[in-house]
Structures are given as C-alpha cells and as structure tokens.
C-alpha cells in the first residue's frame, strides 16, 4: 500500500474517533518499523540535494543534520543583521526571519534526538562568509538585500531540491512533513527578501559591491 495513502487513512480514522490515540501511535510505529524505513532488504538508493545515499533513512538523517547546522547559522546571520539594520521598514522582517531560522534548527535537532542521532554537521566556509557579510556594519542594508537576492534569483528553482526531497520520502512520514513545512517557511522568507530588495533598490538592480562567494548549496540562502 502507498505510504502516503496509508498515513492519510490512519489520520482520518483517528480524527473521526474510529481509533484511539494509542492505536494510532501503535499503527504508525508498525508502519515505520515493520517496513524498515528504507533499511534492510528492499532498501533503495535515495538522491537528496544532488547526492546519492544508500537508503532513504541515511539520506533523511544526513539532511536533518545539514539543515540543522544551516538554520542555526542563519539565525546568527539574521540576528546580527537585525542589530545593525538602520532601515526601519525592514528591521522587524529581518528579526522574524532570524526567529524562523532559529526554531527550524531546534526542530531539526529535536527530530534527530527522536531518531537517536548525533549532531555532527558544521557550517560551510561559504555560509560563514555570508554570515560575516550580513554582520558587517560597513555594508548597507540595500547591499545586503541585493546580495541575498543574487543567490536565489529564481526562488522556486533554488528551493526545488528540498521540495523534491520531501516529495520523494516514502517511509519516514514525520520527517517528510517536517521538510515540507520547512521549505514553505524558506520560500516565504526568500520572497519577502526579494520584495524588500525591489522596493528599496528597484527591480533588476545589480549587486555591484564586492561580496563573498555564493554558497552553492540549495538548502539555505545562508
């Protein structure tokens, strides 16, 4: 049976009062453990963010840790920018993005604890440079907006690898829904940054100031 269909049927039965919460949790546990979450016999290769893993389980584990590290760094970056921001109309928006990045990191870490995983991923050097740039008091708010938008000129294409990741997960339904909601937050933040950039700089304004190299990874702007 298709996992998504099975999950929806269980959820519908629970919400309708046909099964108890205990039965619902038991059935969910049986779905995950009984089918091995992509481990053991029948394990299939799984591609995530341009990398091929031996199973869905190993891919999901790696992505949880990767995003955890990236979002924790994002919180640091946007918090630093918010403290320096002199443009009143965007300051609270930057603060909100910082909060989003922070709770994303915490939720990813909590899911990892649920799965018995250790936090090992570290921030990439490219991401570290972007964080330094956003926290540079000599760089204007307008220039920071221009740079962030230069990283993702096509927002949907930039975040498509995460959307694909979520859609391709068949076994770990909890992480699947986590990734789906996460990317919606990221899309919202990126679209607001694009809107703010165009409002303050004008559409199509090039980023002319010397800036750090692009991160290259499609999991986060920072």
N, C-alpha and C positions, 0 to 999 in steps of 0.2 A: 504493500500500500504506500502511496506517496506520503512522505513525512509531513509536508505542509497540510495536506488534507486530513491526515490522522490527527494532527495537532488541533486544527480548527474544529474537528468533530468532538474531541475531548473538551475543548474550551466551551463549545456550545452546550454540551451536556452539563458541564459544571455550572455555567451561568443560569441554565434553566432549572437547576436544582435536581437534575436526574441522578447525578453522582455527588458524593460528598467531597469536601476539600481533601480529605485523607485519601480517598480513592483516586482523585485527580492527580495528586502528587505521586501516588504509587504507580499509576499508569504512565506518567511522564518519566519516572525513573526507569520503568521497564522498557520504554521506547529507547532511551539513551543507552542503558547498559546492555539490554538484550540485543541491540543492533551494533554495539561496539563503537559507535561514534567514528566510524571510518577506520578502526583498528582491526588487527587480526585478519581472518580470512575475508576476502572480498574488498580489502582496503583499496581505495582508488587514489591515483595521483591527483593532486589538487593544486591549481595555479592561483596564486594570490599576489597582487601588486607586482606582476611581472616575474615572480619567482615560482618555481615548481617544487612542491613538497610531496613527501611520500604518502601522505594521507590528509584528509580534511582536518583531523584532530591536530596534527602537527602544524598545519597552516594557521588554524584558528588560534592556537596557543601563541605562535610567533607574532601574529597580527595584534593580539590583545596587548602583548608586551611592547610592541613597536609603537602602537598608538598611545599607550600609557605614557611612554617616555616623551613622545612628541607633544602630547597635550600638556604635560607638566611643564615642558619648555615654553609652550605657547602662553601659559598662564604667567610665567615670569616675564616674557616679552611684552605682552599687552599691559600688564600691571606697571612695568617700567615706563612704557609709553604714556599711559594714563596720568602718571605722576608728573610728567613733563609737558603734557598737552596744554597748549595755550589757545586752542580753538574751541570756544565754548560749545558750539553746536555738535561737536563730535565726541567730546570727552566722555559723556555717560555711555555712549555707544561702545567706545573702546573698553570702558570698565565692564560692560555687560559681556563683551567677548572674552575678556580675561576671566570672568566668573565661569563662563561656559567651558573654557579650556580647562579650568581647574576641576570642575565637577566631572568632566569627561575622564580626566586622569584618575580621579578617585573611583569612579565606577568601573573603569577597566581594571584597576588594581583589585577591587572587590571581587570582580568576576574571576580574576586569576586566583585569588585566595579560595574561592569556591571550588576551583578545579585543582587546587593543591600545587599551583605553580609559583615559581620564584621570579621576582622582578630582576631581569638581567640587562635588558636593552638600555642603551645610553643614547644621549643626544648626539646627532651627527655634527661634524665640524661645520658644515654648511648652515645648519639650523642655528648653531651657536653664533655664527657671524651675523645672521639676520637678527637674532635677539640683541646682540650688541648694537646693531644699527638702529633698531627701534628704541633702544635706551640711550641713544646719543643725543645729548642736549643741543648739539650743533646742527642737527638735521631738522628741518621744519616738518610740521605736520603734513603739509601738502606733499612734500617729497616722500615721506613715509607711505602715504596713501598711493602715490604713483608707483612706488616700488612694489608694494604688495600686490597691486593690480597687474603689474607687469609679469608677476609669477603665474597668474592664472587669468589670462585674457579671455579664455573660453572656460567659464566656470564649470559648466556641465561636463565638458571633456576632462577637465583637471580632476574632478572627483569621481569620474566614471569607474576607475579601478576599485574604489570602495563600494560603489553601488553593485558592481559585478561580483565582488567578494560576497556581499550579503546575499545576493540572489542565488549564488552557486552553493551556498551551505545547505546541506540536506539533513544532517544528523543533529548538530548542536543548535537546536532551535532557539535556545535562550540567547546564545551569542549572536545568532542570526538577527534577531530583533534588536539587540543592542547595537550592532553595526548599522542597521537600517535607520534607527533613530539618531545615531551619532552623525551620519552623513547628512541628514536633514538639518541638524544644527550647523554643521560646517557650511552647507550651502547657504543657509540664511546669513551667517556671518560674512561670507565672501560676497554675497550680493549687496549687503549693506555697505561694505567697504568700497565696492565698485560704485555704488550710488553716491557715497560721500566723496569719493575721488572725482567723479564727474561734476558734482555740484560745486566743488571748490576749485577744481583745475580746468574744467571744461572737458567735454568728450574728446578722446583721441589725443590728449596732450601727452607728449613723450616724456619719459623719465630721463633727464639729462645729467643729473648729478652722478658722480662715481659711486657705485653701490657694490655690495658683496655678491658673490656668485650665487646663482639660483640653487635651491636645494635639490632640485631634480626629482624628489620623491613626491608622489601624488597623494600622500596621506594627510598632509597638512601644509598650509601656507608657510608656517614657521617650523 
